[in-house]
Amino acid sequence: MLELKKVYKSYGEQEADQSIVENVSLTFREREFVAILGPAGAGKTTLLRLIGGLESPDHGTIRIDGEDAGQYTEKDWDEQRKSQISYLAQECTLIREATVIENVELALSISGESGEECRKRAAKSLEAVGMYRQRHRKISQLSAGQRRKAEVARMLAKDSRILLADEPAGTLDSESTYQIMELLKEASKTRLVIAVIHQTELAEEYASRIIRMISGSVLDDSRPYSGRRDNNSRRSCAWMENGNRGIRSLAEDIRAAGAYMWGNKREMILDAAAWSLMIAGVSSAVMAGGIKTAVILSAILTVLIGILTYLLRMRRAGTNEILRSMGMSKRKLAVLAGCGALLTGGAAAIGGAVLSIAVTGTPGQMWICAVAGVGGILHVILNLLLYFCTGK
């Protein structure tokens, strides 16, 4: 099902290259719990990222169901991460502005599940990890351990064939650690689970196979698989269909974007409100006939837009990376950026016009409509530029 043959990965340039993964050849069963052990810098995380398509090997072959993953396009990898590969990174990859259950539902929505099914599976997965009571909390309100359990719930909620977990119990207490390890062990009865684990005792207790790495190479494999691949007839139909079905409909893209925007509704409302106030200030100054005041306010508006652009760019870059790791394609990100820009830009234009009319008491003035319209268009352009400038 999953095979790595003489895989190399290095970082650096020419003579300064540092080999992270070196000559790794492994074959994994369709259903097993594989623990990867090794000291820091052994290449464990890089190996997981290579399997998940988040990085490309310099040399060697990665085969999935007999197909050379080196021939996958970026879109093909998006399809795999969307429904067939779930990746749990070492650092927190939850969207902080959304609630716990919205984070889980978003991953399911990206994979193509319906709204009702997303809610049911998200609730069931959160209950399994003991996070159901905290489902409506913002991520910023959770402890490090709770955030980790929410990420595990998101990973397990997807019906993926391959689960990749980098230190799944890294920030958990003893009780929660055993709970999560039991869940991964149970998942390995029907799926392939590959986890980087630092505690040898945990690996020996829960994993069915232990791979030890050092300096980028495999030092030992407790249960290597060298037999013939499982019968092709068992290959998941969903895997093949998702890989070949082509671009999903625009309606599905908009639904996925809607799920994300609903999870970030507070941020979008504040964004639109801030722009409404700026638009109202400029248009009111123009209506009052104070050209000097209008110029000053326009300058202030420009500075505020610059600051807002910088802050949004920093946040958008991180969010885009998280969404891509869950399988959201560039197309969906573009639809998300467009929908968000149009929604908040339109709200800002309407809000700015209403506020201007309320302040000046002169409804129907062309100046108000013009300033509000220009402000709304600027907002749309800004958001679209942010998409194109931040790690699409």
HUJODA-V638336 format. One record per residue. OMEGA is omega as a letter, one per 30 degrees, with the letter a starting at -180 (999 if undefined). D_LAST is the distance of its C-alpha to the last C-alpha in Angstrom with 2 decimals. Layout:
omega=OMEGA d_last=D_LAST
omega=OMEGA d_last=D_LAST
This chain:
omega=l d_last=30.10
omega=a d_last=27.93
omega=l d_last=29.08
omega=a d_last=28.08
omega=l d_last=30.22
omega=a d_last=30.58
omega=l d_last=27.01
omega=l d_last=26.28
omega=l d_last=23.43
omega=l d_last=23.87
omega=l d_last=22.22
omega=a d_last=23.58
omega=l d_last=25.01
omega=a d_last=28.16
omega=a d_last=31.16
omega=a d_last=29.20
omega=l d_last=27.21
omega=a d_last=27.43
omega=a d_last=27.62
omega=l d_last=25.92
omega=a d_last=26.60
omega=l d_last=29.60
omega=a d_last=31.31
omega=l d_last=30.37
omega=a d_last=31.84
omega=l d_last=31.79
omega=a d_last=32.31
omega=l d_last=31.63
omega=l d_last=33.55
omega=a d_last=32.09
omega=l d_last=33.58
omega=l d_last=34.07
omega=a d_last=33.12
omega=l d_last=32.18
omega=l d_last=32.25
omega=a d_last=30.95
omega=l d_last=32.99
omega=l d_last=33.11
omega=l d_last=33.11
omega=l d_last=30.17
omega=a d_last=28.47
omega=l d_last=29.75
omega=a d_last=26.36
omega=a d_last=26.20
omega=l d_last=22.67
omega=l d_last=21.35
omega=l d_last=23.30
omega=a d_last=21.70
omega=l d_last=18.14
omega=l d_last=19.36
omega=a d_last=20.88
omega=l d_last=17.81
omega=l d_last=15.67
omega=l d_last=13.50
omega=a d_last=15.26
omega=l d_last=17.30
omega=l d_last=21.02
omega=l d_last=22.65
omega=l d_last=25.61
omega=a d_last=27.00
omega=l d_last=26.23
omega=a d_last=24.68
omega=l d_last=26.18
omega=a d_last=25.49
omega=l d_last=28.43
omega=a d_last=29.62
omega=a d_last=26.50
omega=a d_last=24.96
omega=l d_last=21.40
omega=l d_last=20.98
omega=l d_last=21.05
omega=l d_last=18.20
omega=l d_last=15.25
omega=l d_last=11.70
omega=l d_last=12.60
omega=l d_last=15.84
omega=l d_last=14.47
omega=l d_last=12.44
omega=a d_last=15.89
omega=a d_last=17.70
omega=a d_last=15.82
omega=a d_last=16.03
omega=a d_last=19.81
omega=l d_last=21.39
omega=l d_last=20.00
omega=a d_last=19.78
omega=l d_last=18.71
omega=a d_last=20.25
omega=l d_last=19.05
omega=l d_last=21.62
omega=a d_last=19.98
omega=l d_last=19.61
omega=l d_last=16.45
omega=l d_last=17.89
omega=a d_last=16.57
omega=a d_last=19.40
omega=a d_last=19.81
omega=l d_last=20.61
omega=a d_last=23.85
omega=a d_last=24.51
omega=l d_last=25.10
omega=l d_last=22.13
omega=a d_last=19.87
omega=a d_last=21.73
omega=a d_last=21.84
omega=l d_last=18.08
omega=l d_last=17.70
omega=l d_last=20.52
omega=l d_last=19.23
omega=a d_last=15.98
omega=l d_last=18.46
omega=l d_last=20.38
omega=l d_last=23.32
omega=a d_last=25.33
omega=a d_last=25.67
omega=l d_last=29.13
omega=l d_last=28.34
omega=a d_last=25.38
omega=a d_last=27.84
omega=a d_last=30.54
omega=l d_last=28.59
omega=l d_last=26.82
omega=a d_last=30.26
omega=a d_last=31.88
omega=l d_last=29.41
omega=l d_last=29.69
omega=a d_last=33.43
omega=a d_last=33.48
omega=l d_last=31.99
omega=a d_last=34.09
omega=a d_last=31.48
omega=a d_last=32.63
omega=a d_last=34.50
omega=a d_last=31.49
omega=a d_last=29.21
omega=l d_last=29.06
omega=l d_last=28.48
omega=a d_last=25.44
omega=a d_last=23.75
omega=a d_last=25.05
omega=a d_last=28.53
omega=l d_last=28.50
omega=l d_last=29.86
omega=l d_last=27.96
omega=l d_last=29.85
omega=l d_last=29.10
omega=l d_last=25.35
omega=l d_last=25.68
omega=l d_last=27.75
omega=l d_last=25.25
omega=l d_last=22.54
omega=l d_last=25.16
omega=l d_last=25.98
omega=a d_last=22.42
omega=a d_last=22.45
omega=a d_last=25.95
omega=l d_last=25.42
omega=a d_last=23.30
omega=a d_last=25.61
omega=l d_last=23.88
omega=a d_last=26.04
omega=l d_last=24.63
omega=l d_last=24.23
omega=a d_last=22.89
omega=l d_last=23.94
omega=a d_last=23.80
omega=a d_last=26.81
omega=a d_last=27.04
omega=a d_last=30.10
omega=a d_last=29.26
omega=a d_last=29.89
omega=l d_last=32.35
omega=a d_last=36.09
omega=a d_last=38.50
omega=a d_last=39.01
omega=l d_last=35.35
omega=l d_last=34.69
omega=l d_last=37.32
omega=a d_last=36.05
omega=l d_last=32.50
omega=l d_last=33.95
omega=l d_last=36.22
omega=l d_last=33.39
omega=l d_last=31.55
omega=l d_last=34.90
omega=l d_last=35.49
omega=a d_last=32.08
omega=l d_last=32.96
omega=a d_last=35.86
omega=a d_last=33.59
omega=l d_last=30.34
omega=l d_last=29.31
omega=l d_last=28.57
omega=a d_last=27.59
omega=l d_last=27.72
omega=a d_last=27.87
omega=l d_last=30.98
omega=a d_last=32.87
omega=a d_last=36.09
omega=a d_last=38.26
omega=l d_last=40.47
omega=l d_last=37.65
omega=a d_last=36.61
omega=a d_last=40.24
omega=a d_last=40.89
omega=a d_last=37.97
omega=l d_last=36.39
omega=a d_last=38.06
omega=a d_last=36.83
omega=l d_last=36.18
omega=l d_last=34.41
omega=a d_last=35.06
omega=l d_last=32.95
omega=l d_last=33.87
omega=l d_last=32.38
omega=a d_last=29.73
omega=l d_last=32.42
omega=l d_last=33.96
omega=a d_last=37.29
omega=l d_last=38.55
omega=a d_last=37.78
omega=a d_last=40.17
omega=a d_last=39.76
omega=l d_last=38.26
omega=a d_last=37.73
omega=a d_last=39.08
omega=a d_last=40.44
omega=l d_last=39.35
omega=l d_last=36.21
omega=a d_last=36.79
omega=a d_last=37.83
omega=a d_last=35.15
omega=a d_last=36.59
omega=a d_last=35.05
omega=a d_last=31.52
omega=l d_last=29.54
omega=a d_last=29.52
omega=l d_last=26.34
omega=a d_last=24.62
omega=a d_last=25.78
omega=a d_last=25.21
omega=a d_last=21.60
omega=a d_last=20.98
omega=a d_last=22.74
omega=l d_last=22.50
omega=a d_last=19.71
omega=l d_last=17.34
omega=a d_last=18.38
omega=l d_last=19.95
omega=l d_last=18.43
omega=l d_last=20.76
omega=l d_last=19.30
omega=a d_last=15.74
omega=l d_last=17.31
omega=l d_last=19.31
omega=l d_last=16.45
omega=l d_last=14.87
omega=l d_last=18.45
omega=l d_last=18.89
omega=a d_last=16.04
omega=l d_last=17.40
omega=l d_last=20.89
omega=a d_last=20.08
omega=a d_last=18.87
omega=a d_last=21.66
omega=l d_last=23.38
omega=a d_last=20.52
omega=l d_last=20.02
omega=l d_last=23.80
omega=l d_last=24.09
omega=l d_last=21.39
omega=a d_last=23.29
omega=l d_last=26.59
omega=l d_last=25.78
omega=l d_last=24.85
omega=l d_last=28.01
omega=l d_last=30.15
omega=l d_last=28.84
omega=a d_last=29.41
omega=l d_last=32.83
omega=a d_last=33.83
omega=a d_last=33.20
omega=l d_last=34.75
omega=l d_last=37.72
omega=l d_last=38.38
omega=a d_last=38.39
omega=a d_last=40.74
omega=l d_last=43.01
omega=a d_last=43.50
omega=a d_last=42.58
omega=a d_last=40.67
omega=l d_last=40.63
omega=a d_last=39.24
omega=l d_last=36.61
omega=l d_last=35.51
omega=l d_last=35.38
omega=l d_last=33.39
omega=l d_last=30.96
omega=l d_last=30.54
omega=l d_last=30.00
omega=l d_last=27.45
omega=l d_last=25.53
omega=a d_last=25.65
omega=l d_last=24.56
omega=l d_last=21.55
omega=l d_last=20.64
omega=l d_last=21.10
omega=l d_last=19.18
omega=a d_last=16.21
omega=a d_last=16.33
omega=l d_last=16.84
omega=a d_last=14.12
omega=l d_last=11.57
omega=a d_last=12.94
omega=a d_last=12.89
omega=a d_last=9.51
omega=l d_last=7.98
omega=a d_last=10.40
omega=l d_last=10.08
omega=l d_last=6.48
omega=l d_last=7.87
omega=a d_last=10.94
omega=l d_last=9.86
omega=l d_last=8.31
omega=l d_last=11.66
omega=l d_last=13.52
omega=l d_last=12.38
omega=a d_last=10.25
omega=l d_last=8.90
omega=l d_last=6.27
omega=a d_last=9.52
omega=l d_last=10.27
omega=l d_last=7.31
omega=l d_last=8.38
omega=l d_last=11.88
omega=l d_last=11.47
omega=a d_last=10.48
omega=l d_last=13.31
omega=a d_last=15.77
omega=a d_last=15.43
omega=a d_last=15.86
omega=a d_last=18.80
omega=a d_last=20.41
omega=l d_last=20.50
omega=l d_last=21.11
omega=l d_last=23.98
omega=l d_last=25.35
omega=a d_last=25.31
omega=l d_last=27.16
omega=a d_last=29.71
omega=l d_last=30.20
omega=l d_last=30.65
omega=a d_last=33.16
omega=l d_last=35.10
omega=l d_last=35.34
omega=l d_last=36.45
omega=a d_last=39.11
omega=a d_last=40.29
omega=a d_last=40.67
omega=a d_last=42.30
omega=a d_last=44.20
omega=a d_last=43.75
omega=l d_last=41.80
omega=a d_last=40.80
omega=a d_last=40.39
omega=a d_last=38.19
omega=a d_last=36.94
omega=a d_last=35.48
omega=a d_last=33.71
omega=a d_last=32.42
omega=l d_last=31.04
omega=l d_last=29.49
omega=l d_last=27.89
omega=l d_last=26.53
omega=l d_last=25.20
omega=l d_last=23.46
omega=l d_last=21.90
omega=l d_last=20.76
omega=l d_last=19.13
omega=a d_last=17.21
omega=a d_last=16.18
omega=a d_last=15.16
omega=l d_last=12.87
omega=l d_last=11.20
omega=l d_last=10.98
omega=l d_last=9.46
omega=a d_last=6.44
omega=a d_last=6.39
omega=a d_last=7.47
omega=l d_last=5.72
omega=a d_last=3.78
omega=999 d_last=0.00
